[in-house]
Amino acid sequence: MLVIKDWRFSHFSGVSVKREAKIGYNRAMGMTRVQGLLFGALLLGSAGFYQPMDYDNTKSRYMLLSAIVDEGRLSIDSHQQYTIDKAFLGGHYYSIKPMGLPLMAVPVYWLLRKTWLGPASRLPDPTILADPAAKYLVRVATVSLPFAALGIILFQFLLAFGIPPRNALWSVLAYAFGTIALNHATIFSGHQNAAFFLFTSFAVLWKLEKGVSAGGRNAALSLLAGLCAGLAVLCDYLVVIYASIIAWYALSSRLERRAKGGFVVGASLCAAALGIFNFACFGSLFSTGYSHLAFEPFRQYTSTGLFGISWPNPVVLLSLLASVSRGLFFISPVLLFSLAGLVFMSRRPHRRRELWVLAGVPAAALVLYSGYPGWHGGWSYGSRYLVPVLPFLAVPMALAADGGPWFQLAFWLSVFQIACAQIGCPHASQEISNPVAEFMIPLMREGGTALSLLGAAQPGAVLGAILQYAVVAVLAAAALRGLPAPRPRRLPWRWRAVLTIWVGYAALALVLLRSKDAAMVHRYRGIVLNDTAAALRSMDLARSARDEMALGQPSAAP
């Protein structure tokens, strides 16, 4: 009797081949169903929300996209007055943002302009900047869809890595809904795209080395891995540091020379594209917009060190990890399980090279940005510069994420904070000490929310947004239901003690911590409400903005 030697079917030895084949088919179909539900949850959680206001980080990218498609040039002269994220050279203004995401969006926006977005030409300003529908559709196609696809890639990688399916799914859900990756999947920011390409590059290389994909396709897949690593850099220039770790992983692997050459060629193609873009804009292959900054405070940022980056600052490092407004482990305490998973991995010698990548990429990001004056990322929730490395923390998390009560405790606290930013507003000033309690929840009460599909795209439809989250939860629960429960992993008592203390600290800080300058918080809420009112032409939001601005006025001297 033939027995199929596969870990998925090994415990059915002794069963007929016909029955084994049927069981295998049912399991494959069941896993396809799980991945379909997961993709739907991630897509609804990201594409189902729209932030009606844009600030410089996204505006500058939209301006470059508009300049290419609407005007046929690279300079943003027509709209440069609306952003500070710009460079000036030779009498022209240029976006200083990485070119990757706007160039990816060019065919999408061009196609939309040629088809059903044609009526936009009747607007006073016939560009994507004046067309919310165009901005939404372009963002969904270029940011939200890759985010949902990354969830599937991560899930499949974890299964191939030997993670039980239920643990793998919990880890993907924690990454997708318990970190700021979700917030950046709803805005036209290149950080989430960098995460997609960087992790995809690593996943392809790992499968090649482990023989999951072998044969004559090795060179082509290595070329794809190199392209992905290069595209990650094009979406976020400083990702080149993390991409160099991926390059080390590729070139030190057991792959044949032809495959390694394919990786180098793929990465080199992206480097050539960047050089051509830089030459067209700034007259040099190696000169970027950051070398010609038009905004004086930004020039001061970059006047020291390498583009403003100098030696790591321990205080900044602590803020990146633990502060209420920007702390990686404060906003996403579920990532504490990543630390436990890294410890588990360190005890497995056959995973040593993967450990260097999975620990090295996030560590490099923390060291890099702890020496950067703008480490906080400006108007952002959490440090947006860490978004590209978050998928690498999801892998070790899966080694400890069994869905048990300790994991649930950290998971739901993470989901709550991210949901406040998703439903409310993720554009929180770095001066606000407690964005969730002081900024996002008050904005929700006053109608300053994201637009949601189930909220009929109406401002202030908090119940619709919550209902949308409920649908996402139903999809996730349906996916989990079809997976067998693994044997619970009992964390050492020290880990449980640390987790309890940390979650308690986070909960207390959310309740008690407030900014010293309450008037400043009112002013920032007023600014966001006013910008949202202008974007949506809402008189109610305009009145709320005036009320907040009045509360933000300095008290009259006695």
C-alpha positions as CSV (number, residue, x, y, z in Angstrom):
1,M,0.0,0.0,0.0
2,L,1.4,3.4,-1.0
3,V,1.7,6.0,1.8
4,I,2.1,9.6,0.8
5,K,5.1,11.0,2.7
6,D,4.1,14.4,3.6
7,W,3.8,16.0,7.1
8,R,0.2,17.1,6.4
9,F,-0.9,13.5,5.8
10,S,1.6,11.4,7.8
11,H,-0.8,10.7,10.6
12,F,-3.2,9.0,8.1
13,S,-0.7,6.2,7.2
14,G,-2.7,3.0,6.9
15,V,-5.6,4.7,5.2
16,S,-6.1,3.9,1.5
17,V,-4.5,6.0,-1.1
18,K,-7.9,7.1,-2.4
19,R,-9.0,8.2,1.0
20,E,-5.6,10.0,1.6
21,A,-6.1,11.8,-1.7
22,K,-9.6,12.9,-0.6
23,I,-8.3,14.0,2.8
24,G,-5.5,15.9,1.1
25,Y,-7.9,17.6,-1.3
26,N,-10.2,18.6,1.6
27,R,-7.3,20.0,3.6
28,A,-6.1,22.0,0.6
29,M,-9.5,23.4,-0.1
30,G,-9.9,24.2,3.6
31,M,-6.6,26.1,3.6
32,T,-7.7,28.0,0.4
33,R,-10.8,29.0,2.3
34,V,-8.8,30.2,5.2
35,Q,-6.6,32.3,3.0
36,G,-9.6,33.7,1.2
37,L,-11.1,34.8,4.5
38,L,-7.8,36.2,5.6
39,F,-7.4,38.2,2.4
40,G,-11.0,39.5,2.7
41,A,-10.4,40.6,6.3
42,L,-7.2,42.4,5.5
43,L,-8.6,44.1,2.4
44,L,-11.8,45.2,4.2
45,G,-9.8,46.5,7.2
46,S,-7.6,48.6,4.9
47,A,-9.5,49.4,1.7
48,G,-12.7,49.9,3.7
49,F,-11.3,53.1,5.3
50,Y,-10.4,56.5,3.8
51,Q,-8.7,59.4,5.5
52,P,-10.2,62.5,4.0
53,M,-7.3,64.8,4.7
54,D,-3.7,64.5,3.5
55,Y,-0.6,66.0,5.0
56,D,2.8,66.6,3.6
57,N,4.0,62.9,3.7
58,T,1.2,61.8,1.3
59,K,0.6,65.2,-0.5
60,S,4.1,65.3,-1.8
61,R,3.8,61.8,-3.3
62,Y,0.4,62.6,-4.9
63,M,2.0,65.8,-6.4
64,L,4.7,63.8,-8.1
65,L,2.1,61.3,-9.4
66,S,0.0,64.2,-10.7
67,A,3.0,65.9,-12.3
68,I,3.8,62.8,-14.2
69,V,0.3,61.8,-15.4
70,D,-1.5,65.2,-15.6
71,E,1.4,67.4,-16.7
72,G,4.0,65.1,-18.2
73,R,6.9,66.3,-16.1
74,L,8.7,65.5,-12.8
75,S,8.6,68.9,-11.2
76,I,5.7,69.8,-8.8
77,D,5.8,73.5,-9.5
78,S,2.0,73.7,-10.0
79,H,1.2,72.7,-6.4
80,Q,4.5,73.1,-4.5
81,Q,3.0,75.8,-2.2
82,Y,0.8,73.2,-0.5
83,T,3.7,71.1,0.9
84,I,6.9,71.5,2.8
85,D,8.2,68.1,1.6
86,K,9.9,69.5,-1.5
87,A,13.3,70.3,-3.0
88,F,14.4,73.3,-5.1
89,L,16.9,73.2,-7.9
90,G,17.3,75.1,-11.1
91,G,14.2,77.2,-10.6
92,H,11.9,74.1,-10.1
93,Y,10.4,72.3,-7.2
94,Y,10.5,68.5,-6.8
95,S,9.1,66.1,-4.3
96,I,11.6,64.8,-1.8
97,K,9.7,61.6,-1.2
98,P,11.0,58.3,-2.6
99,M,10.0,57.7,-6.2
100,G,8.8,54.1,-5.8
101,L,5.1,54.5,-4.8
102,P,4.3,57.4,-7.2
103,L,5.8,55.5,-10.1
104,M,3.9,52.3,-9.2
105,A,0.7,54.4,-9.2
106,V,1.3,55.9,-12.6
107,P,-0.3,53.2,-14.7
108,V,-3.2,52.9,-12.3
109,Y,-4.0,56.6,-12.3
110,W,-3.4,57.0,-16.0
111,L,-5.9,54.2,-16.7
112,L,-8.4,55.8,-14.3
113,R,-8.0,59.1,-16.0
114,K,-8.6,57.5,-19.4
115,T,-11.7,55.7,-18.3
116,W,-14.4,56.5,-15.8
117,L,-12.5,59.3,-14.0
118,G,-12.8,61.5,-17.1
119,P,-15.3,63.9,-15.5
120,A,-12.5,65.0,-13.2
121,S,-11.3,67.2,-16.0
122,R,-14.3,69.4,-15.4
123,L,-13.0,70.3,-11.9
124,P,-11.3,73.7,-11.4
125,D,-8.1,71.8,-10.7
126,P,-8.2,68.7,-12.9
127,T,-5.6,66.6,-11.0
128,I,-5.7,63.8,-8.6
129,L,-5.1,66.3,-5.8
130,A,-8.7,67.6,-6.3
131,D,-10.3,64.2,-6.9
132,P,-11.0,62.2,-3.7
133,A,-12.3,59.2,-5.7
134,A,-9.1,59.1,-7.7
135,K,-6.9,59.2,-4.6
136,Y,-8.9,56.5,-2.9
137,L,-8.8,54.1,-5.9
138,V,-5.1,54.7,-6.5
139,R,-4.4,54.1,-2.9
140,V,-6.4,50.9,-2.7
141,A,-4.7,49.5,-5.9
142,T,-1.2,50.4,-4.9
143,V,-1.2,50.2,-1.1
144,S,-4.1,48.3,0.4
145,L,-4.0,45.4,-2.1
146,P,-0.3,44.8,-1.5
147,F,-1.0,44.9,2.2
148,A,-3.6,42.2,1.9
149,A,-1.3,40.2,-0.4
150,L,1.5,40.5,2.2
151,G,-0.8,38.8,4.7
152,I,-1.2,35.8,2.5
153,I,2.6,35.7,1.7
154,L,3.4,35.9,5.4
155,F,0.8,33.2,6.2
156,Q,2.2,30.8,3.6
157,F,5.8,31.5,4.7
158,L,4.9,30.7,8.3
159,L,3.3,27.4,7.3
160,A,6.4,26.5,5.2
161,F,8.6,27.5,8.2
162,G,6.9,24.8,10.3
163,I,4.5,26.9,12.3
164,P,1.1,25.3,13.1
165,P,-1.6,26.8,11.0
166,R,-3.5,28.4,13.8
167,N,-0.4,30.0,15.4
168,A,0.5,31.3,11.9
169,L,-2.9,32.9,11.5
170,W,-2.9,34.5,14.9
171,S,0.5,36.0,14.1
172,V,-0.7,37.4,10.8
173,L,-3.8,38.9,12.4
174,A,-1.6,40.4,15.1
175,Y,0.7,42.0,12.5
176,A,-2.2,43.2,10.3
177,F,-4.5,44.6,13.0
178,G,-2.3,45.0,16.0
179,T,0.5,47.2,14.5
180,I,0.7,50.5,12.7
181,A,1.0,48.5,9.4
182,L,-2.8,48.7,9.2
183,N,-2.8,52.5,9.5
184,H,-0.2,52.9,6.7
185,A,-2.2,50.6,4.5
186,T,-4.9,53.3,4.4
187,I,-2.7,56.2,3.4
188,F,-0.5,56.9,0.3
189,S,2.7,56.3,2.1
190,G,5.5,54.2,0.8
191,H,6.4,52.5,4.1
192,Q,3.9,49.7,3.8
193,N,5.0,49.1,0.2
194,A,8.6,48.8,1.4
195,A,7.4,46.2,3.9
196,F,5.7,44.2,1.2
197,F,8.6,44.1,-1.2
198,L,11.3,43.6,1.5
199,F,9.6,40.7,3.1
200,T,8.6,39.2,-0.2
201,S,12.3,39.2,-1.2
202,F,13.3,37.4,1.9
203,A,10.5,34.8,1.6
204,V,11.4,34.0,-2.0
205,L,15.1,33.6,-1.1
206,W,14.2,31.4,1.9
207,K,12.0,29.1,-0.2
208,L,14.7,28.9,-2.9
209,E,17.4,27.9,-0.4
210,K,15.2,25.4,1.4
211,G,14.4,23.7,-1.9
212,V,10.6,24.5,-1.8
213,S,11.1,26.0,-5.3
214,A,13.9,24.4,-7.2
215,G,15.0,23.6,-10.7
216,G,15.4,25.8,-13.7
217,R,13.3,28.6,-12.1
218,N,16.0,29.4,-9.5
219,A,17.6,32.2,-11.5
220,A,14.2,33.8,-12.4
221,L,13.0,33.6,-8.8
222,S,16.3,35.1,-7.6
223,L,15.8,37.9,-10.1
224,L,12.4,38.5,-8.6
225,A,13.9,38.6,-5.1
226,G,16.4,41.1,-6.2
227,L,13.8,43.2,-7.9
228,C,11.7,43.1,-4.7
229,A,14.6,44.2,-2.6
230,G,15.3,47.0,-5.0
231,L,11.7,48.1,-5.1
232,A,11.6,48.2,-1.3
233,V,14.5,50.7,-1.5
234,L,12.7,52.8,-4.1
235,C,9.7,53.1,-1.8
236,D,11.8,54.1,1.2
237,Y,15.4,55.0,0.6
238,L,16.8,54.1,4.0
239,V,15.5,50.6,3.6
240,V,18.8,50.1,1.7
241,I,20.3,49.3,5.1
242,Y,17.8,46.4,5.6
243,A,18.0,45.4,2.0
244,S,21.8,44.9,2.5
245,I,21.0,42.3,5.1
246,I,18.7,40.5,2.6
247,A,21.5,40.7,0.1
248,W,23.9,39.1,2.6
249,Y,21.3,36.3,3.1
250,A,21.1,35.8,-0.7
251,L,24.8,35.9,-1.5
252,S,25.9,33.7,1.5
253,S,23.3,31.1,0.7
254,R,23.8,27.7,-1.0
255,L,22.2,28.9,-4.2
256,E,24.2,28.4,-7.4
257,R,26.1,31.4,-8.8
258,R,23.5,31.9,-11.6
259,A,20.8,32.4,-9.0
260,K,22.9,34.8,-7.0
261,G,23.6,36.7,-10.1
262,G,19.9,36.9,-10.8
263,F,19.5,38.6,-7.4
264,V,22.2,41.1,-8.1
265,V,20.8,41.9,-11.6
266,G,17.3,42.5,-10.1
267,A,18.6,44.8,-7.5
268,S,20.8,46.6,-10.0
269,L,17.9,47.3,-12.3
270,C,16.2,49.2,-9.5
271,A,19.4,51.1,-8.7
272,A,19.7,52.1,-12.3
273,A,16.1,53.4,-12.3
274,L,16.8,55.5,-9.2
275,G,19.9,56.9,-10.8
276,I,18.0,57.9,-14.0
277,F,15.3,59.5,-11.9
278,N,17.9,61.4,-9.8
279,F,19.7,62.6,-12.9
280,A,16.5,63.8,-14.6
281,C,15.5,65.8,-11.5
282,F,18.8,66.9,-9.8
283,G,21.5,66.5,-12.5
284,S,23.4,63.7,-10.8
285,L,23.0,59.9,-10.5
286,F,23.6,60.1,-6.7
287,S,21.8,63.2,-5.7
288,T,18.3,62.9,-4.2
289,G,15.8,65.5,-3.1
290,Y,17.2,65.4,0.4
291,S,20.3,67.2,-1.0
292,H,18.3,70.2,-2.1
293,L,15.7,70.7,0.6
294,A,13.6,73.8,0.3
295,F,12.3,73.9,3.9
296,E,14.9,75.3,6.3
297,P,14.1,73.2,9.4
298,F,14.6,70.1,7.2
299,R,18.0,71.4,6.0
300,Q,19.0,71.7,9.7
301,Y,17.9,68.1,10.3
302,T,20.2,66.9,7.5
303,S,23.1,69.2,8.1
304,T,24.9,66.7,10.4
305,G,25.8,63.1,10.0
306,L,24.6,61.0,7.1
307,F,21.3,62.8,5.9
308,G,20.9,63.9,9.5
309,I,21.5,60.4,11.0
310,S,24.3,60.3,13.7
311,W,25.2,58.1,16.6
312,P,22.3,56.3,18.4
313,N,20.8,58.2,21.3
314,P,19.7,55.9,24.2
315,V,16.8,58.3,25.1
316,V,15.5,58.2,21.6
317,L,15.9,54.4,21.5
318,L,13.8,54.1,24.7
319,S,11.1,56.4,23.2
320,L,11.0,54.3,20.0
321,L,10.4,51.2,22.2
322,A,8.3,52.4,25.1
323,S,6.8,55.9,24.7
324,V,3.0,56.3,24.7
325,S,2.8,58.1,21.4
326,R,5.6,56.4,19.4
327,G,6.7,53.3,21.4
328,L,6.7,50.1,19.4
329,F,5.9,47.8,22.3
330,F,3.5,50.3,23.9
331,I,1.3,50.7,20.9
332,S,1.7,47.0,20.0
333,P,2.4,45.0,23.2
334,V,1.6,41.9,21.2
335,L,5.1,42.3,19.7
336,L,6.5,41.2,23.0
337,F,5.8,37.7,21.8
338,S,8.3,38.4,19.0
339,L,11.0,38.7,21.6
340,A,10.0,35.4,23.1
341,G,10.0,33.9,19.7
342,L,13.5,35.1,19.0
343,V,14.7,33.4,22.1
344,F,13.1,30.2,21.0
345,M,14.7,30.5,17.6
346,S,18.2,31.1,19.1
347,R,17.9,27.5,20.5
348,R,17.5,26.1,17.1
349,P,20.9,26.0,15.3
350,H,19.4,25.1,11.9
351,R,17.5,28.5,12.0
352,R,20.6,30.6,12.8
353,R,20.8,32.4,9.4
354,E,17.1,33.2,9.5
355,L,17.5,34.5,13.0
356,W,20.2,36.9,11.9
357,V,17.8,38.3,9.3
358,L,14.6,38.3,11.5
359,A,16.4,40.0,14.4
360,G,18.9,42.0,12.4
361,V,16.4,43.9,10.2
362,P,14.4,45.3,13.1
363,A,17.5,45.9,15.2
364,A,19.1,47.9,12.3
365,A,16.0,50.1,12.1
366,L,16.0,50.9,15.8
367,V,19.7,51.7,15.8
368,L,19.4,53.8,12.6
369,Y,16.5,55.9,13.7
370,S,17.6,56.3,17.3
371,G,20.2,58.6,15.8
372,Y,17.8,60.6,13.7
373,P,16.4,64.0,14.9
374,G,13.1,63.3,13.2
375,W,12.7,59.8,14.6
376,H,9.1,60.4,15.6
377,G,8.0,60.8,12.0
378,G,6.1,64.0,12.5
379,W,2.3,63.9,12.3
380,S,2.1,60.1,12.7
381,Y,0.9,57.5,15.2
382,G,3.9,55.4,16.2
383,S,7.2,55.8,14.4
384,R,6.2,55.3,10.7
385,Y,9.9,54.6,9.8
386,L,9.6,51.2,11.5
387,V,6.7,50.0,9.3
388,P,9.0,48.3,6.7
389,V,10.5,45.9,9.4
390,L,7.2,44.8,11.1
391,P,6.7,41.7,9.0
392,F,10.0,40.4,10.2
393,L,8.8,40.6,13.8
394,A,5.7,38.6,12.9
395,V,7.7,35.5,12.1
396,P,9.2,34.9,15.6
397,M,5.9,36.0,17.1
398,A,4.3,33.0,15.5
399,L,6.6,30.7,17.6
400,A,4.9,31.9,20.8
401,A,1.5,33.1,19.5
402,D,-0.8,30.2,20.4
403,G,-3.9,32.3,20.9
404,G,-4.0,31.6,24.6
405,P,-5.1,34.0,27.3
406,W,-1.7,35.7,27.6
407,F,-1.5,36.3,23.9
408,Q,-5.1,37.5,23.8
409,L,-4.4,40.1,26.5
410,A,-1.7,41.7,24.5
411,F,-3.4,41.2,21.2
412,W,-6.6,43.0,22.1
413,L,-4.8,45.9,23.7
414,S,-2.8,46.3,20.5
415,V,-6.0,46.1,18.3
416,F,-7.8,48.7,20.4
417,Q,-5.0,51.3,20.0
418,I,-4.6,50.6,16.3
419,A,-8.4,50.7,15.8
420,C,-8.6,54.2,17.4
421,A,-6.1,55.4,14.9
422,Q,-7.8,53.7,12.0
423,I,-11.3,54.9,12.9
424,G,-10.2,58.2,14.2
425,C,-7.1,59.9,12.8
426,P,-3.5,58.6,12.5
427,H,-2.0,62.0,11.9
428,A,-1.1,62.8,15.5
429,S,1.5,65.5,16.3
430,Q,4.6,64.3,18.1
431,E,3.8,67.0,20.8
432,I,0.7,65.1,22.0
433,S,1.7,62.8,24.8
434,N,-1.3,60.4,24.6
435,P,-2.7,60.4,21.1
436,V,-5.4,57.8,21.8
437,A,-7.0,59.5,24.8
438,E,-6.3,63.1,24.0
439,F,-6.6,63.2,20.2
440,M,-8.3,60.2,18.5
441,I,-11.2,59.4,20.8
442,P,-12.2,63.2,21.2
443,L,-12.0,63.5,17.4
444,M,-14.4,60.6,17.1
445,R,-16.8,62.2,19.4
446,E,-16.7,65.4,17.4
447,G,-17.1,63.7,14.0
448,G,-13.5,63.8,12.9
449,T,-13.3,60.2,11.7
450,A,-12.1,58.3,8.8
451,L,-14.8,57.5,6.1
452,S,-15.8,53.9,6.1
453,L,-17.7,51.7,3.6
454,L,-20.3,50.6,6.2
455,G,-20.5,54.1,7.4
456,A,-21.7,55.1,4.0
457,A,-18.6,57.3,3.6
458,Q,-20.1,59.9,6.0
459,P,-18.0,61.8,8.5
460,G,-18.6,60.9,12.1
461,A,-20.2,57.5,11.3
462,V,-18.4,55.8,14.2
463,L,-21.0,53.1,14.5
464,G,-20.6,52.2,10.8
465,A,-16.8,52.0,11.3
466,I,-17.3,49.8,14.4
467,L,-19.6,47.6,12.4
468,Q,-17.0,47.3,9.7
469,Y,-14.5,46.1,12.3
470,A,-17.1,43.6,13.5
471,V,-17.3,42.2,10.0
472,V,-13.5,41.9,9.9
473,A,-13.7,40.1,13.2
474,V,-16.3,37.6,11.8
475,L,-14.1,36.9,8.8
476,A,-11.0,36.3,11.0
477,A,-13.0,34.1,13.4
478,A,-14.3,32.1,10.5
479,A,-10.7,31.5,9.3
480,L,-9.6,30.5,12.7
481,R,-12.5,28.1,13.1
482,G,-11.3,25.9,10.3
483,L,-7.9,25.3,11.9
484,P,-7.0,22.7,14.5
485,A,-6.0,24.1,17.9
486,P,-2.3,23.5,18.6
487,R,-0.9,22.3,21.9
488,P,-0.7,25.4,24.1
489,R,2.8,26.7,24.7
490,R,3.4,27.5,28.3
491,L,5.5,30.7,28.6
492,P,8.1,30.8,31.4
493,W,6.8,32.6,34.4
494,R,9.3,35.5,33.9
495,W,7.8,36.2,30.4
496,R,4.3,36.1,31.9
497,A,5.3,38.5,34.7
498,V,6.9,40.9,32.2
499,L,3.8,40.8,30.0
500,T,1.4,41.4,32.9
501,I,3.4,44.4,34.2
502,W,3.8,45.9,30.7
503,V,0.1,45.5,29.8
504,G,-0.8,47.0,33.1
505,Y,1.5,49.9,32.6
506,A,0.1,50.5,29.1
507,A,-3.5,50.5,30.3
508,L,-2.8,52.9,33.2
509,A,-0.8,55.2,30.9
510,L,-3.7,55.4,28.4
511,V,-6.1,56.3,31.2
512,L,-3.9,58.7,33.2
513,L,-1.2,60.3,31.0
514,R,-2.1,63.8,29.6
515,S,0.0,66.5,27.8
516,K,1.1,69.4,30.0
517,D,-0.2,71.9,27.5
518,A,-4.0,71.2,27.1
519,A,-4.5,74.2,24.9
520,M,-1.9,72.8,22.4
521,V,-3.9,69.6,22.2
522,H,-7.1,71.6,21.5
523,R,-5.3,73.5,18.7
524,Y,-4.1,70.3,17.0
525,R,-7.6,68.9,17.2
526,G,-9.0,72.1,15.7
527,I,-6.5,72.0,12.8
528,V,-7.4,68.4,11.9
529,L,-11.1,69.1,12.2
530,N,-10.8,72.2,10.1
531,D,-8.8,70.4,7.4
532,T,-11.4,67.6,7.4
533,A,-14.2,70.1,7.2
534,A,-12.6,71.7,4.2
535,A,-12.0,68.3,2.5
536,L,-15.6,67.2,3.1
537,R,-17.3,70.6,3.0
538,S,-18.9,69.9,6.4
539,M,-20.4,72.8,8.3
540,D,-20.7,70.6,11.5
541,L,-17.0,69.8,11.4
542,A,-16.2,73.5,10.8
543,R,-18.2,74.4,13.9
544,S,-16.4,71.8,16.0
545,A,-13.1,73.1,14.6
546,R,-13.9,76.6,15.7
547,D,-14.8,75.4,19.2
548,E,-11.6,73.5,19.5
549,M,-9.5,76.5,18.3
550,A,-11.3,78.7,20.8
551,L,-10.3,76.3,23.6
552,G,-6.8,76.3,22.3
553,Q,-6.3,80.1,22.6
554,P,-3.8,81.1,25.3
555,S,-5.5,82.3,28.5
556,A,-5.7,86.0,28.8
557,A,-3.2,87.5,31.2
558,P,-4.7,88.7,34.5
